[in-house]
Amino acid sequence: MSRFIQIVEVGPRDGLQNESRALSVEEKLEFIVRLEGCGVRRVEAVSFVNPRRVPQMAGAEEVMTGLSADGASRIGLVLNQRGWERAVAAGCDEANVVVCATDGFGIRNQGAPVTEQVTTMRQIAELRAQTGGPTLSLTISVAFGCPFDGEVSQDQIVAIAREAADAGIGEIALGDTIGVADPWTVRARIEAVRKAAPDARLRMHFHNTRNTGLANAYASVEAGVDVLDASCGGIGGCPFAPAATGNIATEDLVYMLNRAGYETGLDLDGLITTGLWIGERLGKTAPSALTRAGVFPPKVD
C-alpha cells in the first residue's frame, strides 16, 4: 500500500478571509459541501474572529448550523478564549488555536504579543482538559518569516512548540503565512520541532507567494510529514499581511502527490471543477495551475 498524505482543506477559511468579495452563508455552505464531495475529511470551515475585523468570516455559527452531521471533521479557527467558547457552542469537531511567532505580527493580527498568546493557548488547553470540547491543534503563524519583524529564528518556533507540547496539544502546524520559506529551512524546522514536541503530529501550512509552496510541501513529505494544508483553487491570504497571496492549491498538491504514487483519497477532477467554481463566485480566475492546464495525461472522451 502506498503512503497516505492527509490534506486539510483550508479554502473556506484561509481561502476566503482576504478576498474582496465576501461570500454569503449559502455560498460558503455550498463550497464546503462540494469539497467534502471530493473526499475532503478535514476542513477548516469557519473562523471565530470579530467580523468587524475580518468581515469575510462573518456567519460562522450559521455555517456550522447549516452543515450536516455526517460530513468531514469541521475545524474552527480560534484566537482567544471567546473564540474557543464560540467554537464549543457551535459544535466544531476541532479547534485550531493560532500563536504568532513574532510580536509584530501578533499585535497586528491578534492584538497581543507572543507571550500573551501562549498564555491564552495554555488557558484554552486547560479549559478543554477540565470541561471537554473539540480536539485542539495549534498553528504557529509566520513560522518562517514576518512582514514586520523580518527573519524568524528556529529558536522562536521551538520555544512555542515546547509550550504546546507541555500543554498537551497533539498537533502542531507550522504556517508560512507570507510565503517566504525554502525547502531546506522547512526540513530543519521540522526536525527541530520534532525534538521539541516528540509526541505531537506535525502539519505544514504553505502559501505560494514566492512560488515555493509545492517545493516546500515536497520537502515536508520527504521529511516524513503526513498532513498538509491546502486551499482549493489556490485562493487565500491574510488581511494583516501586506502582499499576501493564496495557499498552495489543493488540486495542484493532489496532482503532484498522485504522480508520485501517494494516496490522498481526493477526487482530482472534482477539485478542479470546484476550483473553477469558487473562482467564479469570487469574480476572478482561480490561481491554481490545474484549473488552467488540467491533468496529464489528458483524459480522452
MORA-V152734 format. One line per field, one symbol per residue. psi: psi as a letter, one per 40 degrees, with the letter a starting at -180 (. if undefined). burial: I if it has 24 or more other C-alpha atoms within 12 Angstrom, else O. Layout:
psi=???
burial=???
This chain:
psi=hihhhhhhhedecddeeeidhhiiddddddddddddeeehehhgdihgiheddgdeeifddddddehiefaihhhhhieadddddddddefidihhihhieidddddddefiidddddddddddddddddeaaiihihhhifeeihedebihidddddddddddddeehehhhhhgdefeiiddddddddddddddgdeihiiihhifdffeddddddddddeehehhiihheeiaiheehhfiaiiihddddddddddeeiheeihddddddddddddddefihheidddddaihiiih.
burial=OOOOIIIIIIIIIIIIIIIOOIIOIOIIIIIIIIIIIIIIIIIIIIIIIIOOOIIIIIIIIIIIOOIOOOIIIIIIIIIIIOIIIIIIOIIIIIIIIIIIIIIIIIOOIIOIOIOIIIIIIIIIIOOIOOOOIIIIIIIIIIIIIIIOOOOIOIOIIIIIIIIIIOIIIIIIIIIIIIIIIIIOIIIIIIIIIIOIIOOIIIIIIIIIIOIIIIIIIIIIIOIOIIIIIIIIIIIIIIIIIOOIIIIIIIIIIIIIIIOOOIIIIIIIIIIIIIIIIIIOIIOOOIIIIIIOOOIOOOOOO
